[in-house]
């Protein structure tokens, strides 16, 4: 599982837009990389290596705020190159999500790539579209066979019970614990006791 749902890449001159989107993502419960949120962790680190790894490997999506400032500043271009290395590897999956602030050409990003435009929409609208993108990504992820909800968790337990011919409560408890322990930490269920109570009623 990636460390971040979204990594934001932007020039300092465009920080106001990135900050607003970061706040919306954070309040929505998403894991967002926004540099101001990471100051204690980044302090003293080799930022060239750290950001290269982050933008290439650690996020589900990279949202780029493209502008004349983005094109001419060194750090955004380093972030872009790292993100583009990921795109090169995952040829059939979109990773970079461009947001245009103007029509500046950005190296390596074709003008035909789908983008959102802050000249015709606001950050709230961008956030709404991004939420839909993040929700859709769950079913496209390479681990999409993993259970995503309590209902999925219960369905798997029932399937195993049917295969084995059991509906014995103690056996279902063992199955339930095994499934839960397998995916623990993946936010599959919010309350194990509630899930087990449901399993016990199968």
N, C-alpha and C positions, 0 to 999 in steps of 0.2 A: 504494500500500500504506500502511495506517495505521501510525503510529509505534508505537502500543501495541496489544497484544491486549486488555488490560483496563485501565481507569482506575478506581481505587477512590475512592469518595466517602463520607465519614463525618464524624461529629462527634468532636472531640477526646476526649470522654468515652468514646467507643467504640473508641478507637485499638487496644486490645488485640486485638480481633477482626480489624481490617483488617491489622494488622501480621502476624498469623499467616497470613492468606490470602496476603498479599504474599510472605512467605517461601516458601510452598508453590508459588506461581506462578513465582517467580524460580528456585527449585531445579528446577522442571519445564521450564525453558527458555523460558518465556513472557515477553513484554515487558510489564511491568506499570508503571503510573504509581502510585507510592506516595510521598507528599511527602518522607518522610525519605530516599528514594533520590535525590532530585533537589535537595537543598539547595544544592550548588555552582552548578548551572545556574540555579536560581531566585533566587539571592542578587542583590539589586539590581534585579530586573526589576519591571515593573508587574504585580503578581499578578492584579489584576482582569482585565486584558486577556489575560494569559497563560493563566489558568485557564479563562476563557471560551472561548478558542480550543481549548484542550485537550479540555474536556468536550464541546464541540460537534463538533469535526472530527478529532481525532487518535487516537481509539481505536475498536476494533471493537465493544467493549461497555463500558458503564459499570455497575459493581456498586455499588449503594447500600446502606449499612447504615442502615436506617430505625428511628428511635427518637424518644422525646420530646426528646432532646438534638439530634438532627438537625433536628427541626421548628423549634426555637427559635433555633438558631445561625445567624449571618449568612452565613458562608462556605459551609457545606453548601447553604444555600438558593440562593446564587449558582451553585454547581456544578449543582444540580438544574435551575435555570432554563435554564442553558446546554445541559444534556443534553436537556431537554424541547424546546428549539428544534430539535435534531437529529431528535427523534421526530416533530415536526410536519412536517418535510421528508420523512422516510422513513416515510410513514404505514403501509406494509405490511410493515415489518421491525422486529422487536423490537430495541431498543438498550439500554434501561434494564433491568437485572436486579436486582430488589429482594430484599434480605435483611432480614426483619423481626426486630427485637429485642423489640418490644412492639406494641401495637395503635394507636399514635398515627396519626392521619390526617395525610397529607402532601399539601399543595396540589398539584393536578394529577395525582396518582397515584390512580387508582380502586382501591378495595378488591377489585375483581374481577380486577385484573391478577395473573397468576401470580407467586408469590413463594416463596422458601425461608424457613424459620423456624428461627432459632438456638435457640429454646426446645424444639425437637423433634429437632434434629440438631446435629452438631458441625462445626467448620470443615473437618476432613478430608473429611467427607461432602459439604459444600458444594463443596470443591475438586474432588471426583470428578465431581459433576454439571456444574460449570463446564468441566472438561476435555471432557466429552461435547458441551457446547454449542459450545465452540471448534472441536472437530473437525467438527461438523456444519456450522458456518458456512463451512468451506472450499468445500463444494459449492454453497452458496447465494450466494457472493460474486459480484459483477457480473463479475469476471474469472475465473469458474470454468472457462473454456475454456483457461486457461493450464495447462501441464503442472505436476503436483504431485509427481512422483517420477521417478526414473531410468527406470522402466518406461514412463511416459508419454513421456518424452524419446525413448526408443528407438522407441516406436510411431510417433511423428510422423516420425522419420527414415525408418522403413520405409515409411510411407505416401507420403512424398515420393519415395522411391526407386521405389515401384511406379508412381506417376503418371508419372514420367519414363521408366520402363522401364529404370532402371539398377540394377545391384548392384555397380558398380565401386567399389573401395575408396577411391580418391582422391575420387570424387564424394561418397560417403557422408561422407568427412572434411569436405568443404566444407559439406555439409548440417548435419552435427553441430556444426561450429563456429558456423555461422549461428544455429542454434537455441539453442545454449548462450549465445552472446553476446547474443541477443535478451532472454533471461530472466535474465541474470547478476545476481546479487544478490538473487534471489527464493528462494534456498535450494531450487532445483530438484533439484540433485544434490550429493552431498557430495564426490565425487572425479571430476574431469573425465577423468583418465587411465583410470580404471576404466570410465567410460562409453564412451570412445573405443575401448577394447579390445573391449568388447561390440559396438559398432557394426562394428568391423572383422571380427567373426565372423558378421555377418548374411549 
